[in-house]
C-alpha cells in the first residue's frame, strides 16, 4: 500500500471512493451521495492543495484503488495560520490495517515540518470509539463536545472537538 499526495488525475477515483465510504457508515458529513462536486471541480481543488504550503490531500492506494484519505487544511488569515484541521477516512474493508495511523502520521509530519503549524484539530463522532482511540494514541485530547453537530434521520449526533499541540 502506498500513501501519497493526490493529483487532479485522480479526481474521479476520489469522488467514487467518497460515494462508497459515505454509504458504509454515518461517521462522515456526507452519505452515499458522496461529495457533490464535479470531476473538474475536484481536480481543481486537488491541484490547489498540491500548490499550497499549508494544505495537503493524501490518498492511501492499494492495487490502484483509493482505500483511504487524509486531508490537512490550513488557514490563510495570520491570526489562524498556526492551526490546521484534519479530516480522515478509510474504506470499511480496510479498517484495522493501520491505514488511518499511517495517514495521520504523515499529516502530522506535514503540519509540523512543511506548514509549521502549532496546533491541529479534528472533529469526531462521540460514539466512534475506533477513531477516538487512534487520535488519542497520536496525542490528541478531547477539548469539547458539540451536541447536535449533525442530524441523521432526525437524530442529533454529538461530536467531540479534539486538538493536539505540535
C-alpha positions as CSV (number, residue, x, y, z in Angstrom):
1,X,0.0,0.0,0.0
2,X,1.2,3.5,-0.9
3,X,0.4,6.8,0.7
4,X,0.9,9.9,-1.4
5,X,-0.4,13.3,-2.4
6,X,-3.5,13.1,-4.7
7,X,-3.3,14.6,-8.2
8,X,-6.1,16.1,-10.3
9,X,-5.9,13.0,-12.5
10,X,-7.3,11.0,-9.5
11,X,-10.4,13.3,-9.0
12,X,-12.9,10.8,-10.4
13,X,-11.5,7.9,-8.3
14,X,-11.7,10.0,-5.2
15,X,-15.3,11.1,-5.9
16,X,-16.2,7.4,-6.4
17,X,-14.4,6.5,-3.2
18,X,-16.4,9.1,-1.3
19,X,-19.7,7.6,-2.5
20,X,-18.5,4.1,-1.2
21,X,-17.4,5.3,2.2
22,X,-20.4,7.6,2.6
23,X,-22.6,4.5,2.4
24,X,-20.5,2.4,4.8
25,X,-21.1,4.4,8.0
26,X,-22.7,7.5,9.4
27,X,-19.3,8.9,10.6
28,X,-18.9,11.4,7.8
29,X,-20.5,14.7,6.8
30,X,-22.0,13.0,3.7
31,X,-23.8,9.8,2.9
32,X,-23.9,7.5,-0.2
33,X,-24.3,10.6,-2.4
34,X,-20.7,11.3,-1.8
35,X,-19.1,14.8,-2.2
36,X,-21.3,16.9,-4.5
37,X,-18.5,18.2,-6.8
38,X,-17.9,17.7,-10.5
39,X,-14.8,15.8,-11.5
40,X,-13.4,19.1,-12.9
41,X,-14.0,21.0,-9.7
42,X,-12.5,18.2,-7.6
43,X,-9.5,18.2,-9.9
44,X,-9.0,21.9,-9.5
45,X,-9.4,21.5,-5.7
46,X,-6.7,18.8,-5.7
47,X,-4.3,20.9,-7.7
48,X,-4.8,23.9,-5.4
49,X,-4.0,21.6,-2.4
50,X,-0.8,20.5,-4.2
51,X,0.3,24.1,-4.7
52,X,-0.4,25.0,-1.1
53,X,2.3,25.2,1.7
54,X,-0.2,24.7,4.5
55,X,-2.6,22.1,3.0
56,X,-2.3,18.6,1.7
57,X,-4.7,15.9,0.4
58,X,-3.2,12.4,0.9
59,X,-4.6,9.1,-0.5
60,X,-3.8,5.6,0.5
61,X,-3.8,3.4,-2.6
62,X,-3.8,-0.4,-2.8
63,X,-3.9,-2.2,-6.2
64,X,-4.7,1.2,-7.8
65,X,-7.8,1.6,-5.6
66,X,-8.2,4.5,-3.2
67,X,-8.7,2.9,0.3
68,X,-8.2,6.0,2.5
69,X,-7.8,9.8,2.5
70,X,-6.2,12.2,4.9
71,X,-6.7,16.0,4.5
72,X,-4.9,18.8,6.3
73,X,-6.5,22.2,5.8
74,X,-4.6,25.3,6.9
75,X,-5.8,28.9,7.3
76,X,-4.7,31.9,5.3
77,X,-5.6,34.5,8.0
78,X,-2.5,35.4,10.0
79,X,-4.3,35.0,13.3
80,X,-5.2,31.5,12.5
81,X,-2.2,30.4,10.4
82,X,-0.7,28.5,13.3
83,X,-3.6,26.0,13.1
84,X,-4.7,23.2,10.9
85,X,-7.8,21.0,10.7
86,X,-7.7,17.3,9.8
87,X,-10.2,15.0,8.1
88,X,-9.6,11.3,7.8
89,X,-11.4,8.4,6.1
90,X,-10.7,4.7,5.5
91,X,-12.7,2.2,3.5
92,X,-14.5,-0.1,5.9
93,X,-12.9,-3.2,4.4
94,X,-9.5,-1.8,5.3
95,X,-10.3,-0.9,9.0
96,X,-7.8,-2.3,11.4
97,X,-4.9,-2.4,8.9
98,X,-3.2,0.8,10.4
99,X,-4.0,2.9,7.3
100,X,-5.5,5.6,9.5
101,X,-2.4,5.7,11.7
102,X,-0.1,6.0,8.7
103,X,-2.2,8.7,7.1
104,X,-2.3,10.6,10.4
105,X,1.4,10.3,11.0
106,X,2.1,11.8,7.5
107,X,-0.4,14.6,8.1
108,X,1.2,15.5,11.5
109,X,4.6,15.4,9.9
110,X,3.5,17.7,7.1
111,X,1.9,20.1,9.6
112,X,5.0,20.2,11.7
113,X,7.7,20.3,9.1
114,X,6.3,22.0,6.0
115,X,3.3,24.0,7.2
116,X,5.0,25.0,10.5
117,X,1.7,24.6,12.4
118,X,1.5,24.6,16.1
119,X,-2.0,23.2,16.8
120,X,-4.0,20.5,14.9
121,X,-7.7,19.9,15.5
122,X,-10.4,17.5,14.3
123,X,-14.0,16.6,14.9
124,X,-15.1,13.0,15.6
125,X,-18.5,11.4,16.4
126,X,-18.7,10.8,20.2
127,X,-19.5,7.2,19.6
128,X,-16.7,6.5,17.1
129,X,-14.6,4.6,19.6
130,X,-12.0,3.3,17.0
131,X,-11.3,6.8,15.7
132,X,-11.1,8.3,19.1
133,X,-8.6,5.6,20.2
134,X,-6.5,6.4,17.2
135,X,-6.5,10.1,17.8
136,X,-5.7,9.7,21.5
137,X,-2.8,7.3,20.6
138,X,-1.4,10.1,18.5
139,X,-1.6,12.7,21.3
140,X,-5.0,14.4,20.5
141,X,-7.2,15.3,23.5
142,X,-10.9,16.0,23.7
143,X,-11.5,19.7,24.4
144,X,-15.2,19.9,23.9
145,X,-18.5,18.4,22.7
146,X,-20.9,19.7,20.1
147,X,-24.2,18.1,20.7
148,X,-26.3,18.1,17.6
149,X,-23.4,18.8,15.2
150,X,-25.1,16.6,12.6
151,X,-28.6,15.4,12.2
152,X,-29.1,12.0,10.7
153,X,-32.6,10.5,10.1
154,X,-34.0,13.0,12.6
155,X,-31.5,12.3,15.4
156,X,-28.9,14.8,16.7
157,X,-25.4,13.4,16.6
158,X,-22.8,14.7,19.1
159,X,-19.2,15.3,18.1
160,X,-16.0,15.8,20.1
161,X,-13.6,18.5,19.2
162,X,-10.0,17.2,19.6
163,X,-6.7,19.0,19.5
164,X,-3.0,18.3,19.5
165,X,-0.2,20.7,20.1
166,X,2.9,20.1,17.9
